Amino acid sequence: MFHWQEVIGVVAGFLSLLGFLPYVVSIYQRKTRPNRVTWWIWAVVGFILCWSYYSSGAVNTIWVPVCSAIGHLIIAILAIKYGEGGWNSFDRWCLLTAAISLVLWWQFSSPIIALVINIGIDFLGALPTIRKSYYQPHTEDFFAWTIFLSAHTLNLFALKNWSFALSAYPLYLFCSTATIFIFLLHPKIRSQMRSYKKRRSKNNHKNKTFLF
């Protein structure tokens, strides 16, 4: 018999996998240029995180990491041809630090320590895309990230308890995805505000003309 948290976990996993469809379409349309460093670090670390997170006792919330790892690998492969980045100093720094952290991970046998270290590596992989979302929001697909954020938000409700071992990874995924989402949303809000001010200015001008 399924508990409601289990059902939510499965739905969240399916939703996260669904989010990769518009992202892939956007890549083929050359509207989205995925950062190679981000997606390859996410692909490699994603599967390691699935193991360490599951070893920490996660069951209901494991579907999002598993589906995300599969999606990350697909995007990473596409990024070889359609992506950008990987050679500037910021990207190289993230790669080097991630590699060092990955070596350190091998020195520990504790699932909790492995989980924490790999979350750190995953965050290093996210930094180039977070940076790109801030400076070049037009190179990321807003609709896909909206689905990703919805999946990670829903996944929080699949937690049966909020112990560090079970909540750290879902919370990290939510926060990192929310950061990218906000950076992509901000220019859209500014654009709408400018359009609203222009319409309001035109209406005021028409009213003044009518009065005179």
C-alpha atoms as an extended CHARMM CRD file, in Angstrom:
* protein
*
       212  EXT
         1         1  MET       CA              0.0000000000        0.0000000000        0.0000000000  PROA      1               0.0000000000
         2         2  PHE       CA              1.4020000000        3.3940000000       -1.0350000000  PROA      2               0.0000000000
         3         3  HSD       CA              1.6800000000        6.2530000000        1.4270000000  PROA      3               0.0000000000
         4         4  TRP       CA              0.8930000000        9.6780000000        0.0340000000  PROA      4               0.0000000000
         5         5  GLN       CA              4.5810000000       10.6920000000        0.3300000000  PROA      5               0.0000000000
         6         6  GLU       CA              5.5400000000        7.7960000000       -1.9270000000  PROA      6               0.0000000000
         7         7  VAL       CA              3.0130000000        8.8690000000       -4.5530000000  PROA      7               0.0000000000
         8         8  ILE       CA              4.2770000000       12.4600000000       -4.4020000000  PROA      8               0.0000000000
         9         9  GLY       CA              7.8670000000       11.2280000000       -4.7650000000  PROA      9               0.0000000000
        10        10  VAL       CA              7.0240000000        9.2650000000       -7.9220000000  PROA      10              0.0000000000
        11        11  VAL       CA              5.0710000000       12.2050000000       -9.3980000000  PROA      11              0.0000000000
        12        12  ALA       CA              7.9440000000       14.5860000000       -8.6230000000  PROA      12              0.0000000000
        13        13  GLY       CA             10.3840000000       12.2190000000      -10.3320000000  PROA      13              0.0000000000
        14        14  PHE       CA              8.2130000000       11.9970000000      -13.4370000000  PROA      14              0.0000000000
        15        15  LEU       CA              7.8160000000       15.7820000000      -13.4740000000  PROA      15              0.0000000000
        16        16  SER       CA             11.5840000000       16.3320000000      -13.2610000000  PROA      16              0.0000000000
        17        17  LEU       CA             12.1260000000       13.9570000000      -16.1800000000  PROA      17              0.0000000000
        18        18  LEU       CA              9.3520000000       15.7050000000      -18.1360000000  PROA      18              0.0000000000
        19        19  GLY       CA             11.1780000000       19.0130000000      -17.7210000000  PROA      19              0.0000000000
        20        20  PHE       CA             14.0130000000       17.7720000000      -19.9070000000  PROA      20              0.0000000000
        21        21  LEU       CA             11.7220000000       17.5150000000      -22.9680000000  PROA      21              0.0000000000
        22        22  PRO       CA             11.2980000000       21.2830000000      -23.5610000000  PROA      22              0.0000000000
        23        23  TYR       CA             14.9520000000       21.7440000000      -22.6190000000  PROA      23              0.0000000000
        24        24  VAL       CA             16.0820000000       19.2930000000      -25.3230000000  PROA      24              0.0000000000
        25        25  VAL       CA             13.7340000000       20.8940000000      -27.8750000000  PROA      25              0.0000000000
        26        26  SER       CA             15.1110000000       24.3270000000      -26.9700000000  PROA      26              0.0000000000
        27        27  ILE       CA             18.6740000000       23.0400000000      -27.4680000000  PROA      27              0.0000000000
        28        28  TYR       CA             17.8700000000       21.7140000000      -30.9460000000  PROA      28              0.0000000000
        29        29  GLN       CA             16.2280000000       25.0380000000      -31.7750000000  PROA      29              0.0000000000
        30        30  ARG       CA             19.5100000000       26.7180000000      -30.7450000000  PROA      30              0.0000000000
        31        31  LYS       CA             17.6540000000       28.8360000000      -28.1620000000  PROA      31              0.0000000000
        32        32  THR       CA             19.3610000000       27.1730000000      -25.1930000000  PROA      32              0.0000000000
        33        33  ARG       CA             23.1260000000       26.6880000000      -24.8940000000  PROA      33              0.0000000000
        34        34  PRO       CA             23.8350000000       24.3700000000      -21.9310000000  PROA      34              0.0000000000
        35        35  ASN       CA             27.0860000000       24.8770000000      -20.0710000000  PROA      35              0.0000000000
        36        36  ARG       CA             29.3030000000       21.8160000000      -20.6310000000  PROA      36              0.0000000000
        37        37  VAL       CA             30.9530000000       21.9750000000      -17.1980000000  PROA      37              0.0000000000
        38        38  THR       CA             27.6370000000       22.1270000000      -15.3530000000  PROA      38              0.0000000000
        39        39  TRP       CA             25.9390000000       19.2650000000      -17.1270000000  PROA      39              0.0000000000
        40        40  TRP       CA             28.9110000000       16.8870000000      -17.1420000000  PROA      40              0.0000000000
        41        41  ILE       CA             29.5580000000       17.4350000000      -13.4400000000  PROA      41              0.0000000000
        42        42  TRP       CA             25.8380000000       16.9810000000      -12.7820000000  PROA      42              0.0000000000
        43        43  ALA       CA             25.7850000000       13.7970000000      -14.8930000000  PROA      43              0.0000000000
        44        44  VAL       CA             28.7680000000       12.1550000000      -13.1710000000  PROA      44              0.0000000000
        45        45  VAL       CA             27.9900000000       13.3270000000       -9.6520000000  PROA      45              0.0000000000
        46        46  GLY       CA             24.2650000000       12.7310000000      -10.1270000000  PROA      46              0.0000000000
        47        47  PHE       CA             24.6290000000        8.9590000000      -10.2280000000  PROA      47              0.0000000000
        48        48  ILE       CA             27.0560000000        9.0010000000       -7.2890000000  PROA      48              0.0000000000
        49        49  LEU       CA             24.6160000000       11.1530000000       -5.3370000000  PROA      49              0.0000000000
        50        50  CYS       CA             21.8090000000        8.7110000000       -6.0890000000  PROA      50              0.0000000000
        51        51  TRP       CA             23.8430000000        5.9450000000       -4.4670000000  PROA      51              0.0000000000
        52        52  SER       CA             24.9750000000        7.9650000000       -1.4280000000  PROA      52              0.0000000000
        53        53  TYR       CA             21.5040000000        9.4550000000       -0.9450000000  PROA      53              0.0000000000
        54        54  TYR       CA             19.8400000000        6.0290000000       -1.1490000000  PROA      54              0.0000000000
        55        55  SER       CA             22.4480000000        4.6300000000        1.2620000000  PROA      55              0.0000000000
        56        56  SER       CA             21.5030000000        7.3930000000        3.6740000000  PROA      56              0.0000000000
        57        57  GLY       CA             17.9760000000        5.9760000000        3.8490000000  PROA      57              0.0000000000
        58        58  ALA       CA             16.1120000000        7.9040000000        1.1590000000  PROA      58              0.0000000000
        59        59  VAL       CA             13.2680000000        6.0200000000       -0.5230000000  PROA      59              0.0000000000
        60        60  ASN       CA             10.3420000000        8.3250000000       -1.3250000000  PROA      60              0.0000000000
        61        61  THR       CA             12.5310000000       11.1930000000       -2.5500000000  PROA      61              0.0000000000
        62        62  ILE       CA             14.9890000000        9.0750000000       -4.5680000000  PROA      62              0.0000000000
        63        63  TRP       CA             12.9690000000        9.3360000000       -7.8040000000  PROA      63              0.0000000000
        64        64  VAL       CA             13.8670000000       12.9510000000       -8.5160000000  PROA      64              0.0000000000
        65        65  PRO       CA             17.6490000000       12.3380000000       -8.1900000000  PROA      65              0.0000000000
        66        66  VAL       CA             17.4250000000        9.2120000000      -10.3820000000  PROA      66              0.0000000000
        67        67  CYS       CA             15.3630000000       10.9170000000      -13.0980000000  PROA      67              0.0000000000
        68        68  SER       CA             17.5420000000       14.0300000000      -12.8880000000  PROA      68              0.0000000000
        69        69  ALA       CA             20.7340000000       11.9760000000      -13.2850000000  PROA      69              0.0000000000
        70        70  ILE       CA             19.3560000000       10.3720000000      -16.4460000000  PROA      70              0.0000000000
        71        71  GLY       CA             18.3060000000       13.7520000000      -17.8140000000  PROA      71              0.0000000000
        72        72  HSD       CA             21.6540000000       15.3190000000      -16.9180000000  PROA      72              0.0000000000
        73        73  LEU       CA             23.5050000000       12.6560000000      -18.8860000000  PROA      73              0.0000000000
        74        74  ILE       CA             21.3420000000       13.2960000000      -21.9600000000  PROA      74              0.0000000000
        75        75  ILE       CA             21.9200000000       17.0630000000      -21.7780000000  PROA      75              0.0000000000
        76        76  ALA       CA             25.6510000000       16.5710000000      -21.1290000000  PROA      76              0.0000000000
        77        77  ILE       CA             25.9720000000       14.5480000000      -24.3290000000  PROA      77              0.0000000000
        78        78  LEU       CA             24.0410000000       17.1900000000      -26.2870000000  PROA      78              0.0000000000
        79        79  ALA       CA             26.1870000000       19.9300000000      -24.7240000000  PROA      79              0.0000000000
        80        80  ILE       CA             29.2840000000       18.5520000000      -26.4760000000  PROA      80              0.0000000000
        81        81  LYS       CA             27.8830000000       19.7810000000      -29.7970000000  PROA      81              0.0000000000
        82        82  TYR       CA             25.3120000000       22.4000000000      -28.8480000000  PROA      82              0.0000000000
        83        83  GLY       CA             26.6660000000       23.7360000000      -25.5450000000  PROA      83              0.0000000000
        84        84  GLU       CA             29.0950000000       26.4200000000      -24.4850000000  PROA      84              0.0000000000
        85        85  GLY       CA             31.7730000000       27.0080000000      -21.8620000000  PROA      85              0.0000000000
        86        86  GLY       CA             34.3010000000       24.6550000000      -20.3520000000  PROA      86              0.0000000000
        87        87  TRP       CA             37.4920000000       26.5320000000      -21.1200000000  PROA      87              0.0000000000
        88        88  ASN       CA             37.2920000000       29.9180000000      -19.4220000000  PROA      88              0.0000000000
        89        89  SER       CA             39.0110000000       30.4280000000      -16.0700000000  PROA      89              0.0000000000
        90        90  PHE       CA             35.7910000000       30.2390000000      -14.0520000000  PROA      90              0.0000000000
        91        91  ASP       CA             34.7700000000       26.9260000000      -15.6350000000  PROA      91              0.0000000000
        92        92  ARG       CA             38.2730000000       25.4720000000      -15.1860000000  PROA      92              0.0000000000
        93        93  TRP       CA             38.2780000000       26.5120000000      -11.5250000000  PROA      93              0.0000000000
        94        94  CYS       CA             34.9430000000       24.7630000000      -10.9690000000  PROA      94              0.0000000000
        95        95  LEU       CA             36.2130000000       21.6180000000      -12.7260000000  PROA      95              0.0000000000
        96        96  LEU       CA             39.4550000000       21.5440000000      -10.7370000000  PROA      96              0.0000000000
        97        97  THR       CA             37.7080000000       22.0500000000       -7.3950000000  PROA      97              0.0000000000
        98        98  ALA       CA             35.1250000000       19.4060000000       -8.2810000000  PROA      98              0.0000000000
        99        99  ALA       CA             37.8970000000       16.9560000000       -9.2020000000  PROA      99              0.0000000000
       100       100  ILE       CA             39.6820000000       17.5780000000       -5.8820000000  PROA      100             0.0000000000
       101       101  SER       CA             36.4120000000       17.1230000000       -3.9900000000  PROA      101             0.0000000000
       102       102  LEU       CA             35.7640000000       13.8930000000       -5.8990000000  PROA      102             0.0000000000
       103       103  VAL       CA             39.1730000000       12.5550000000       -4.8130000000  PROA      103             0.0000000000
       104       104  LEU       CA             38.3980000000       13.4710000000       -1.2160000000  PROA      104             0.0000000000
       105       105  TRP       CA             35.0730000000       11.6470000000       -1.4830000000  PROA      105             0.0000000000
       106       106  TRP       CA             36.9160000000        8.3730000000       -2.1580000000  PROA      106             0.0000000000
       107       107  GLN       CA             38.6590000000        8.7040000000        1.2230000000  PROA      107             0.0000000000
       108       108  PHE       CA             35.4110000000        8.4280000000        3.1890000000  PROA      108             0.0000000000
       109       109  SER       CA             33.1860000000        5.3790000000        3.5950000000  PROA      109             0.0000000000
       110       110  SER       CA             30.3290000000        7.1470000000        5.3960000000  PROA      110             0.0000000000
       111       111  PRO       CA             27.2320000000        7.6890000000        3.2150000000  PROA      111             0.0000000000
       112       112  ILE       CA             26.5000000000       10.9590000000        5.0500000000  PROA      112             0.0000000000
       113       113  ILE       CA             29.9760000000       12.3690000000        4.4140000000  PROA      113             0.0000000000
       114       114  ALA       CA             29.8030000000       11.1790000000        0.8100000000  PROA      114             0.0000000000
       115       115  LEU       CA             26.4220000000       12.8930000000        0.4380000000  PROA      115             0.0000000000
       116       116  VAL       CA             27.7090000000       16.2140000000        1.8020000000  PROA      116             0.0000000000
       117       117  ILE       CA             30.8540000000       16.1790000000       -0.3470000000  PROA      117             0.0000000000
       118       118  ASN       CA             28.9340000000       15.2850000000       -3.4840000000  PROA      118             0.0000000000
       119       119  ILE       CA             26.3690000000       18.0100000000       -2.8490000000  PROA      119             0.0000000000
       120       120  GLY       CA             29.3360000000       20.3870000000       -2.7010000000  PROA      120             0.0000000000
       121       121  ILE       CA             30.6610000000       19.0380000000       -6.0060000000  PROA      121             0.0000000000
       122       122  ASP       CA             27.1980000000       19.3040000000       -7.5330000000  PROA      122             0.0000000000
       123       123  PHE       CA             27.0040000000       22.9500000000       -6.4360000000  PROA      123             0.0000000000
       124       124  LEU       CA             30.3600000000       23.6630000000       -8.0770000000  PROA      124             0.0000000000
       125       125  GLY       CA             28.8820000000       22.2330000000      -11.2470000000  PROA      125             0.0000000000
       126       126  ALA       CA             25.8400000000       24.4760000000      -10.8750000000  PROA      126             0.0000000000
       127       127  LEU       CA             27.8810000000       27.6710000000      -10.5370000000  PROA      127             0.0000000000
       128       128  PRO       CA             28.6170000000       28.1630000000      -14.2690000000  PROA      128             0.0000000000
       129       129  THR       CA             24.9140000000       27.8270000000      -15.1200000000  PROA      129             0.0000000000
       130       130  ILE       CA             23.8690000000       30.0460000000      -12.2020000000  PROA      130             0.0000000000
       131       131  ARG       CA             26.3680000000       32.6390000000      -13.4440000000  PROA      131             0.0000000000
       132       132  LYS       CA             25.1390000000       32.2430000000      -17.0350000000  PROA      132             0.0000000000
       133       133  SER       CA             21.4920000000       32.5580000000      -15.9320000000  PROA      133             0.0000000000
       134       134  TYR       CA             22.3250000000       35.8970000000      -14.3250000000  PROA      134             0.0000000000
       135       135  TYR       CA             24.3760000000       37.3880000000      -17.1680000000  PROA      135             0.0000000000
       136       136  GLN       CA             22.8030000000       35.5760000000      -20.1570000000  PROA      136             0.0000000000
       137       137  PRO       CA             19.2500000000       34.5520000000      -19.1790000000  PROA      137             0.0000000000
       138       138  HSD       CA             18.2760000000       34.2530000000      -22.8540000000  PROA      138             0.0000000000
       139       139  THR       CA             20.5400000000       31.1820000000      -23.1790000000  PROA      139             0.0000000000
       140       140  GLU       CA             18.4000000000       29.0780000000      -20.8180000000  PROA      140             0.0000000000
       141       141  ASP       CA             14.8680000000       27.7420000000      -21.2720000000  PROA      141             0.0000000000
       142       142  PHE       CA             12.5670000000       29.3580000000      -18.7100000000  PROA      142             0.0000000000
       143       143  PHE       CA              9.7240000000       26.8700000000      -19.1790000000  PROA      143             0.0000000000
       144       144  ALA       CA             11.9940000000       23.8760000000      -18.5000000000  PROA      144             0.0000000000
       145       145  TRP       CA             13.3760000000       25.4460000000      -15.3310000000  PROA      145             0.0000000000
       146       146  THR       CA              9.8300000000       26.1890000000      -14.1970000000  PROA      146             0.0000000000
       147       147  ILE       CA              9.0730000000       22.4650000000      -14.4530000000  PROA      147             0.0000000000
       148       148  PHE       CA             12.3180000000       21.5830000000      -12.6530000000  PROA      148             0.0000000000
       149       149  LEU       CA             11.4590000000       23.9660000000       -9.8130000000  PROA      149             0.0000000000
       150       150  SER       CA              7.9320000000       22.5190000000       -9.5810000000  PROA      150             0.0000000000
       151       151  ALA       CA              9.3800000000       18.9960000000       -9.3430000000  PROA      151             0.0000000000
       152       152  HSD       CA             11.8890000000       19.9270000000       -6.6300000000  PROA      152             0.0000000000
       153       153  THR       CA              9.2330000000       21.8300000000       -4.6790000000  PROA      153             0.0000000000
       154       154  LEU       CA              6.8760000000       18.8530000000       -4.8640000000  PROA      154             0.0000000000
       155       155  ASN       CA              9.7000000000       16.5360000000       -3.8260000000  PROA      155             0.0000000000
       156       156  LEU       CA              9.9880000000       18.3480000000       -0.4840000000  PROA      156             0.0000000000
       157       157  PHE       CA              6.4700000000       17.1730000000        0.3590000000  PROA      157             0.0000000000
       158       158  ALA       CA              7.5850000000       13.5690000000       -0.2020000000  PROA      158             0.0000000000
       159       159  LEU       CA              9.8850000000       13.7310000000        2.8370000000  PROA      159             0.0000000000
       160       160  LYS       CA              8.6340000000       11.5810000000        5.7040000000  PROA      160             0.0000000000
       161       161  ASN       CA             10.9910000000       13.2170000000        8.1630000000  PROA      161             0.0000000000
       162       162  TRP       CA             13.3330000000       16.1930000000        8.0270000000  PROA      162             0.0000000000
       163       163  SER       CA             16.5310000000       14.5700000000        9.2180000000  PROA      163             0.0000000000
       164       164  PHE       CA             19.7190000000       15.9800000000        7.7170000000  PROA      164             0.0000000000
       165       165  ALA       CA             20.4470000000       12.7750000000        5.7830000000  PROA      165             0.0000000000
       166       166  LEU       CA             17.0630000000       12.8280000000        4.0380000000  PROA      166             0.0000000000
       167       167  SER       CA             16.3960000000       16.5510000000        3.6460000000  PROA      167             0.0000000000
       168       168  ALA       CA             19.8230000000       17.9600000000        2.6930000000  PROA      168             0.0000000000
       169       169  TYR       CA             19.7920000000       16.8870000000       -0.9490000000  PROA      169             0.0000000000
       170       170  PRO       CA             16.1340000000       17.7950000000       -1.7580000000  PROA      170             0.0000000000
       171       171  LEU       CA             16.6260000000       21.1800000000       -0.0780000000  PROA      171             0.0000000000
       172       172  TYR       CA             19.8290000000       21.7880000000       -2.0310000000  PROA      172             0.0000000000
       173       173  LEU       CA             18.1060000000       20.8940000000       -5.3230000000  PROA      173             0.0000000000
       174       174  PHE       CA             15.2310000000       23.2320000000       -4.5040000000  PROA      174             0.0000000000
       175       175  CYS       CA             17.5150000000       26.1520000000       -3.5590000000  PROA      175             0.0000000000
       176       176  SER       CA             19.8580000000       25.8220000000       -6.5510000000  PROA      176             0.0000000000
       177       177  THR       CA             16.9610000000       25.4550000000       -9.0020000000  PROA      177             0.0000000000
       178       178  ALA       CA             15.0720000000       28.3470000000       -7.3940000000  PROA      178             0.0000000000
       179       179  THR       CA             18.1530000000       30.5630000000       -7.7640000000  PROA      179             0.0000000000
       180       180  ILE       CA             18.3820000000       29.8480000000      -11.4940000000  PROA      180             0.0000000000
       181       181  PHE       CA             14.6150000000       30.3110000000      -11.8700000000  PROA      181             0.0000000000
       182       182  ILE       CA             14.7280000000       33.7270000000      -10.1590000000  PROA      182             0.0000000000
       183       183  PHE       CA             17.6150000000       34.8850000000      -12.3440000000  PROA      183             0.0000000000
       184       184  LEU       CA             15.6890000000       33.8350000000      -15.4550000000  PROA      184             0.0000000000
       185       185  LEU       CA             12.4590000000       35.4030000000      -14.1830000000  PROA      185             0.0000000000
       186       186  HSD       CA             13.9510000000       38.7750000000      -13.2840000000  PROA      186             0.0000000000
       187       187  PRO       CA             14.5070000000       40.1030000000      -16.8450000000  PROA      187             0.0000000000
       188       188  LYS       CA             11.0000000000       38.9570000000      -17.7980000000  PROA      188             0.0000000000
       189       189  ILE       CA              9.5450000000       40.9990000000      -14.9400000000  PROA      189             0.0000000000
       190       190  ARG       CA             11.6220000000       44.0250000000      -15.9500000000  PROA      190             0.0000000000
       191       191  SER       CA             10.4810000000       43.6670000000      -19.5550000000  PROA      191             0.0000000000
       192       192  GLN       CA              6.8340000000       43.5010000000      -18.5030000000  PROA      192             0.0000000000
       193       193  MET       CA              7.2880000000       46.5210000000      -16.2450000000  PROA      193             0.0000000000
       194       194  ARG       CA              8.8260000000       48.5200000000      -19.1020000000  PROA      194             0.0000000000
       195       195  SER       CA              5.9550000000       47.5190000000      -21.3900000000  PROA      195             0.0000000000
       196       196  TYR       CA              3.4340000000       48.5100000000      -18.7310000000  PROA      196             0.0000000000
       197       197  LYS       CA              5.1020000000       51.9110000000      -18.2330000000  PROA      197             0.0000000000
       198       198  LYS       CA              5.1420000000       52.5240000000      -21.9920000000  PROA      198             0.0000000000
       199       199  ARG       CA              1.4430000000       51.6620000000      -22.3000000000  PROA      199             0.0000000000
       200       200  ARG       CA              0.6400000000       53.8390000000      -19.3220000000  PROA      200             0.0000000000
       201       201  SER       CA              2.6800000000       56.7020000000      -20.7460000000  PROA      201             0.0000000000
       202       202  LYS       CA              0.8770000000       56.4080000000      -24.1040000000  PROA      202             0.0000000000
       203       203  ASN       CA             -2.5140000000       56.3660000000      -22.3920000000  PROA      203             0.0000000000
       204       204  ASN       CA             -1.6260000000       59.4460000000      -20.3430000000  PROA      204             0.0000000000
       205       205  HSD       CA             -0.4610000000       61.2150000000      -23.4910000000  PROA      205             0.0000000000
       206       206  LYS       CA             -3.7210000000       60.3570000000      -25.2800000000  PROA      206             0.0000000000
       207       207  ASN       CA             -5.7720000000       61.6100000000      -22.3410000000  PROA      207             0.0000000000
       208       208  LYS       CA             -3.8630000000       64.8890000000      -22.2760000000  PROA      208             0.0000000000
       209       209  THR       CA             -4.2990000000       65.3030000000      -26.0270000000  PROA      209             0.0000000000
       210       210  PHE       CA             -8.0340000000       64.6680000000      -25.6930000000  PROA      210             0.0000000000
       211       211  LEU       CA             -8.3520000000       67.2530000000      -22.9240000000  PROA      211             0.0000000000
       212       212  PHE       CA             -6.6170000000       69.9120000000      -24.9320000000  PROA      212             0.0000000000
